[in-house]
């Protein structure tokens, strides 16, 4: 039998892609707004969806803007495809959700083990949750400072890229 060789894939990283529109260019920074896909806002829960944000429409739009510094001469109104490395997206999701959840259970479990009363277990769980939220905030700041979670310009959007939602 021939021996199989395992090779390490050193190709380009996988990206989670999305389309965005350039809304402002200031110096070397382009400000973009992500475009909604055709499915967003059309489900049964669209009226109560948290993805739409809080406040006025202007606040929601401004809150979704993000800066892109590595742009090749983008102009206002252009549609582009941006991407975030899939491994960075997994790290961000684990930071945001797994850390607070684990500390919540750890705090509640330790309080139950030490005192065995429901009230102290609840206090321990809530304390663990807040400690986990603080740790997640520090972890997110570390990911952001490292630049791995920042969106990257991939290409200008063409006809094959998804179209914005029609309202």
C-alpha positions in Angstrom: 0.0 0.0 0.0 1.3 3.4 -0.8 1.9 5.7 2.1 -0.3 8.7 2.2 1.3 12.1 3.0 -0.5 14.7 5.1 0.3 18.2 4.0 -0.3 21.4 5.9 -2.6 23.7 3.9 -0.8 27.1 3.8 -3.3 28.6 1.3 -5.1 31.8 1.9 -7.4 31.9 5.0 -11.1 31.4 4.7 -13.2 34.5 5.0 -16.8 35.1 6.0 -17.9 37.6 3.3 -20.5 40.3 3.2 -21.3 43.3 1.0 -21.1 46.9 2.1 -21.6 50.3 0.6 -19.0 53.1 0.9 -20.8 56.1 2.6 -17.9 58.4 3.4 -14.2 58.7 2.6 -12.0 60.7 5.0 -8.3 60.8 4.1 -7.1 57.2 4.1 -10.2 55.8 5.9 -13.4 54.7 4.1 -16.6 54.4 6.2 -18.8 51.5 5.1 -22.3 50.3 6.0 -23.2 46.7 5.6 -26.0 45.9 3.3 -28.9 43.8 4.6 -29.4 40.5 2.8 -32.8 39.8 1.2 -33.8 37.5 4.1 -33.1 40.0 6.9 -36.3 41.8 7.9 -38.6 39.3 6.2 -39.0 36.6 8.8 -41.9 36.2 11.2 -40.0 37.7 14.1 -38.8 40.8 12.2 -40.9 43.2 14.3 -39.1 42.1 17.5 -35.7 41.3 16.1 -32.7 42.7 18.0 -30.6 42.8 14.8 -32.4 46.0 13.8 -31.0 47.9 16.8 -32.6 50.4 19.1 -33.5 54.0 18.6 -34.1 56.0 15.5 -33.2 54.9 12.0 -30.3 57.3 11.9 -28.9 55.9 15.1 -29.2 52.4 13.8 -27.5 53.2 10.5 -24.7 55.1 12.3 -24.2 52.2 14.7 -23.6 49.8 11.9 -20.9 51.8 10.2 -17.3 50.6 10.3 -14.0 51.9 9.1 -11.8 50.4 6.5 -8.2 51.6 6.2 -6.8 49.3 3.6 -8.9 50.4 0.7 -7.6 50.8 -2.9 -9.1 54.2 -3.8 -12.8 53.6 -2.9 -15.4 56.2 -3.7 -18.7 57.0 -2.0 -21.5 54.9 -3.3 -19.3 51.9 -4.4 -20.3 48.4 -3.3 -17.5 46.2 -2.0 -17.1 42.8 -0.6 -15.5 42.7 2.9 -14.5 39.7 4.9 -13.6 38.6 8.3 -11.3 35.6 8.8 -13.5 32.6 9.9 -11.2 31.7 12.7 -11.4 35.3 14.1 -15.2 35.1 13.9 -15.1 31.8 16.0 -12.8 33.4 18.5 -15.0 36.5 18.8 -18.1 34.3 19.3 -16.4 32.2 21.9 -15.2 35.3 23.7 -18.7 36.9 23.7 -20.7 33.9 24.6 -18.6 31.1 26.1 -16.7 33.1 28.7 -19.7 34.7 30.4 -21.7 31.4 30.2 -18.9 29.4 31.7 -18.2 31.9 34.5 -22.0 32.0 35.3 -22.1 28.2 35.8 -18.8 28.2 37.6 -19.9 30.9 40.0 -23.2 29.2 40.6 -21.6 25.8 41.0 -19.0 27.0 43.5 -21.6 28.9 45.6 -23.8 25.8 45.6 -20.9 23.6 46.6 -19.7 26.0 49.3 -23.0 27.0 50.9 -25.7 24.8 49.4 -28.5 27.5 49.5 -30.5 28.7 46.6 -30.0 32.4 47.4 -26.2 32.2 47.5 -26.2 30.0 44.4 -28.1 32.8 42.5 -25.7 35.5 43.8 -22.7 33.3 42.9 -24.1 32.8 39.4 -24.9 36.5 38.8 -21.4 37.4 40.2 -19.8 34.9 37.8 -21.8 36.3 34.9 -20.6 39.8 35.6 -17.0 38.7 36.0 -17.4 36.8 32.7 -18.8 39.8 31.0 -15.8 41.8 32.2 -13.4 39.1 31.0 -15.2 39.0 27.6 -14.8 42.7 27.3 -11.1 42.5 27.9 -10.8 39.6 25.5 -12.7 41.5 22.8 -10.4 44.5 23.3 -7.4 42.2 22.9 -8.9 40.7 19.7 -9.7 44.2 18.4 -6.2 45.5 19.2 -4.6 42.6 17.4 -6.5 43.5 14.2 -7.6 39.9 13.5 -11.3 40.8 14.0 -11.2 43.8 11.7 -13.0 43.5 8.3 -10.8 43.4 5.3 -11.3 44.7 1.8 -11.6 41.6 -0.5 -12.9 43.0 -3.8 -15.3 45.4 -5.4 -18.8 43.9 -5.6 -19.9 42.6 -8.9 -23.2 41.4 -10.3 -22.7 37.9 -8.8 -22.5 39.3 -5.3 -25.7 39.5 -3.3 -28.0 42.4 -3.9 -29.3 44.7 -1.2 -32.8 44.0 0.2 -35.7 45.6 -1.5 -38.1 47.4 0.8 
